[in-house]
């Protein structure tokens, strides 16, 4: 199975800027792993190239303002990843002289890395004979071994141990980890897997009914939540406020939001829905006077907000609202001009 997998990978491996032949840049692999959490590889590539061009070393990342880091992360969501990656760079400087450690335990102790990330970096950057079990690897293992409940922690650890044996010899350990991830991402997909192209088909216990494995997870119902952003306008500009360092969209700028139970007054605008992870936000914006807003505000052209905020990076939900405001105010101006 190992040889069939590696032979397949040698021919079918996708090309990524962090997947270079020969010795690899461990910092580049670390950044890529942070990006690939909750982000598809196709979207991660341009973001990776942009990010490492701006922050080519752990020191440049650690010393950058958080607003700059968040701006480079814009559009990827889960912004805590960006702040944790910056904290990780600081830890590399303080604990390891700016170098990425080769030891799995030392990697796992870094902020935001965790068990999977430590093994993925150790395997891909340093060729360590460890296997990182992500959703793709878990699915491949579940089908090859006909496991119905691979989300069980004990089964995952057993699968990890079994695959680690497959990762030997050491010099091909990196390829085994990457090959398993690649197989799950491109062939052994969640739906309609391309079994005829799978190098493990002859020994796959789940062949014939691959989508039966792993067993279906319980579907989590999205909670609904009401959000009331407040829109204050000065000519072509709107008021934004910086969000706290913790919570949703940490450190980003956005339209001020009315607290639960607060009656902000003003005039309501047409609302919309915005999905975030396990919640559906019912966005109900209101036009208010600037004097009703407290705290430090930044006044930005609404077009700048719709384009991402520039030096004041904003989340997707604020970009959507700004785009709607542009459409609304543009149509009203055209109506007024026609009436005149």
C-alpha positions in Angstrom: 0.0 0.0 0.0 2.8 2.4 0.9 4.6 1.9 -2.4 1.4 2.2 -4.4 0.6 5.4 -2.6 4.1 6.9 -3.1 4.2 6.0 -6.8 0.8 7.6 -7.3 1.9 10.8 -5.4 5.1 11.1 -7.5 3.0 11.5 -10.6 -0.1 13.3 -9.3 1.1 15.7 -6.6 -0.2 19.2 -7.1 2.3 22.1 -7.3 2.2 24.5 -4.3 4.8 27.2 -3.5 5.5 25.7 -0.1 5.9 22.2 -1.5 9.4 22.6 -3.0 11.9 19.9 -4.0 14.8 19.4 -1.7 15.2 21.2 1.6 12.1 23.2 2.5 11.7 26.6 4.2 10.2 25.5 7.5 8.7 29.0 8.1 6.9 28.8 4.7 5.5 25.4 5.7 4.3 26.8 9.0 2.6 29.8 7.4 1.0 27.4 4.8 -0.4 25.1 7.5 -1.9 28.2 9.3 -3.6 29.3 6.1 -4.8 25.8 5.2 -6.9 25.6 8.4 -10.4 26.2 7.2 -9.2 27.5 3.8 -9.1 25.5 0.5 -5.7 25.1 -1.1 -6.7 27.0 -4.2 -7.6 30.1 -2.2 -4.6 29.6 0.1 -2.0 29.9 -2.7 -2.4 33.6 -3.6 -2.9 34.4 0.1 0.3 32.5 1.0 2.3 34.3 -1.7 1.0 37.7 -0.5 1.7 36.9 3.1 5.3 35.7 2.8 6.1 38.5 0.5 5.0 41.0 3.2 6.4 38.9 6.1 9.3 36.8 4.8 10.7 35.8 8.2 9.4 35.1 11.7 11.0 38.4 12.9 9.2 40.5 10.2 5.9 38.9 11.2 6.5 39.3 15.0 7.4 42.9 14.7 4.5 43.9 12.4 1.5 45.8 13.8 -1.5 43.5 14.2 -3.5 45.7 11.9 -1.0 45.0 9.1 -1.2 41.3 9.7 -5.0 41.3 9.7 -5.0 43.4 6.5 -2.9 40.7 4.8 -5.2 38.0 6.1 -8.3 39.8 4.8 -10.9 37.6 3.0 -9.7 34.3 4.6 -12.0 34.5 7.7 -11.2 33.0 11.1 -9.0 36.0 11.9 -7.8 34.5 15.2 -5.5 32.4 13.0 -3.7 35.5 11.9 -3.2 36.8 15.5 -2.1 33.3 16.6 0.4 33.1 13.7 1.9 36.4 14.8 2.1 35.2 18.4 3.8 32.0 17.1 6.4 34.1 15.3 7.1 36.0 18.5 7.5 32.7 20.3 9.9 31.5 17.7 12.1 34.5 18.3 11.9 34.2 22.1 12.3 30.4 22.4 14.2 29.3 19.3 16.2 32.3 18.0 13.8 32.7 15.1 14.1 29.2 13.8 11.3 26.7 13.5 12.1 23.7 15.8 12.4 20.2 14.3 10.9 18.5 17.4 7.2 17.6 17.4 6.8 18.5 21.1 8.4 21.9 20.7 6.3 22.6 17.7 3.1 21.6 19.5 4.0 24.0 22.3 3.9 27.0 20.0 0.8 29.2 20.0 -1.8 28.1 17.5 0.0 25.0 16.2 -1.6 22.1 18.0 -1.2 18.4 17.6 -2.1 18.2 13.9 -0.1 21.3 12.9 3.0 20.1 14.7 3.0 16.8 12.9 2.3 18.3 9.6 5.2 20.8 9.9 7.6 18.1 11.2 6.7 15.8 8.3 6.7 18.3 5.5 9.5 20.6 6.6 11.9 18.1 8.2 10.9 14.7 6.8 10.1 13.3 10.2 8.3 9.9 10.1 5.1 11.1 11.7 1.7 11.4 10.2 -0.7 14.3 10.6 -4.3 13.1 10.7 -6.6 15.8 9.2 -10.1 15.3 7.8 -8.7 14.0 4.5 -6.4 11.4 6.1 -9.1 10.4 8.5 -11.5 9.8 5.6 -9.0 7.8 3.6 -8.1 5.7 6.7 -11.8 5.2 7.5 -12.5 3.9 4.0 -9.4 1.7 3.6 -10.1 0.1 7.0 -13.9 0.3 6.8 -14.2 2.3 10.1 -17.6 3.7 10.9 -16.6 6.1 13.7 -13.2 7.6 13.0 -14.1 10.7 14.9 -13.7 8.7 18.1 -10.4 9.9 19.7 -9.2 6.3 20.4 -9.7 5.3 16.8 -8.0 8.4 15.5 -4.9 7.7 17.7 -4.9 4.1 16.5 -5.2 5.2 12.9 -2.3 7.7 13.5 -0.1 4.9 14.9 -0.9 2.6 12.0 -0.1 5.3 9.5 3.1 6.2 11.2 4.3 2.7 10.6 3.5 3.2 6.9 5.5 6.4 7.0 8.8 4.5 7.3 11.4 4.7 5.9 12.3 8.1 7.2 13.4 9.6 3.9 9.9 9.1 2.5 7.9 10.0 5.6 7.2 13.5 4.3 5.7 12.0 1.1 3.5 9.5 2.9 1.9 12.4 4.9 1.5 14.6 1.9 0.3 11.7 -0.3 -2.5 10.8 2.1 -3.7 14.4 2.4 -3.5 14.7 -1.4 -5.4 11.5 -2.0 -8.2 12.6 0.3 -8.3 16.1 -1.3 -8.4 15.0 -4.9 -9.5 11.4 -5.2 -11.0 10.0 -2.0 -13.4 13.0 -1.7 -16.4 13.2 0.7 -18.8 12.8 -2.1 -18.5 10.9 -5.4 -14.9 9.6 -4.7 -13.0 8.6 -7.9 -12.3 5.1 -6.8 -11.2 4.0 -10.3 -8.2 6.4 -9.9 -7.3 5.4 -6.4 -3.9 3.6 -5.9 -5.3 1.9 -2.7 -8.4 0.4 -4.4 -7.2 -3.2 -4.4 -6.7 -3.2 -0.7 -9.6 -0.9 0.3 -12.1 -2.6 2.6 -14.6 0.2 1.9 -14.6 -0.2 -1.9 -18.1 -0.7 -3.4 -19.7 1.6 -0.8 -17.0 4.2 0.1 -19.4 6.9 1.1 -20.7 4.7 3.9 -17.3 5.4 5.7 -16.9 7.2 7.9 -20.4 7.1 9.3 -22.3 10.3 9.1 -21.7 12.8 11.8 -24.5 14.5 13.6 -25.5 17.6 11.6 -25.2 20.7 13.9 -28.1 23.1 13.5 -27.0 26.7 12.9 -28.1 29.1 15.6 -29.8 32.3 14.4 -28.6 35.5 15.9 -29.7 39.1 15.3 -27.0 41.8 14.7 -27.8 45.5 14.5 -25.0 47.5 12.9 -25.3 51.2 13.1 -24.6 53.4 10.1 -23.5 57.0 10.7 -22.7 59.0 7.6 -20.7 62.2 6.9 -20.9 62.9 3.1 -19.2 59.9 1.4 -17.8 58.5 4.7 -19.2 56.2 7.3 -18.1 55.6 10.9 -16.2 52.5 11.9 -15.1 51.2 15.3 -12.3 48.8 16.1 -13.5 45.5 17.5 -12.0 43.9 20.7 -8.9 41.7 20.5 -11.0 38.7 21.4 -14.3 37.3 20.1 -15.6 37.5 16.6 -13.5 39.3 14.0 -10.9 40.3 16.6 -9.0 43.5 16.0 -10.8 44.3 12.7 -12.7 47.5 12.1 -16.4 47.4 11.5 -19.7 49.3 11.8 -20.6 49.9 15.5 -23.1 47.3 16.7 -26.1 48.0 19.0 -25.9 45.9 22.1 -28.7 43.3 22.9 -31.6 45.2 24.3 -30.4 48.6 23.2 -32.8 50.8 21.3 -30.6 52.8 19.0 -33.4 54.7 17.2 -32.8 55.9 13.8 -34.1 54.6 10.5 -34.0 50.9 9.5 -32.4 49.7 6.3 -33.1 46.5 4.4 -31.5 43.6 6.2 -29.7 40.5 5.0 -28.4 37.2 6.3 -24.7 36.4 6.8 -23.5 32.9 7.7 -20.5 32.5 10.0 -19.4 29.0 11.1 -22.3 27.6 13.1 -24.4 30.7 13.2 -26.7 32.6 10.8 -26.6 36.3 11.5 -29.8 38.3 10.7 -28.2 41.6 9.9 -30.6 44.6 10.6 -28.7 47.8 9.9 -30.0 51.2 11.1 -29.1 54.8 10.1 -28.2 56.8 13.1 -26.8 60.3 13.9 -23.1 60.3 14.7 -23.7 61.8 18.2 -25.4 58.6 19.2 -22.1 56.7 18.8 -19.6 56.6 21.6 -15.9 55.7 21.7 -13.1 56.2 19.2 -14.4 56.2 15.6 -12.7 56.2 12.2 -14.4 57.9 9.3 -13.7 56.1 6.0 -15.1 56.5 2.5 -17.8 53.9 2.1 -16.1 52.8 -1.2 -12.9 52.0 0.8 -14.9 49.9 3.3 -16.5 48.0 0.4 -13.0 47.3 -1.0 -11.8 45.9 2.3 -10.9 49.0 4.4 -7.3 49.5 3.3 -5.3 50.4 6.5 -8.5 49.7 8.5 -9.2 46.1 7.5 -12.8 45.0 7.9 -14.6 41.6 7.9 -16.7 40.3 5.0 -20.0 41.2 6.8 -19.0 44.9 6.9 -17.9 44.8 3.2 -21.3 43.4 2.3 -23.1 46.2 4.2 -20.9 48.9 2.6 -21.6 47.5 -0.8 -25.3 47.7 -0.1 -25.0 51.2 1.1 -23.1 52.2 -2.1 -25.9 50.6 -4.2 -28.6 52.4 -2.1 -27.0 55.8 -2.1 -26.1 55.6 -5.8 -29.7 54.7 -6.8 -31.1 57.5 -4.7 -28.7 60.0 -6.2 -29.6 58.9 -9.7 -33.3 59.2 -8.7 -32.8 62.7 -7.4 -30.9 63.8 -10.5 -33.6 62.4 -12.7 -36.3 64.2 -10.7 -34.4 67.5 -10.9 
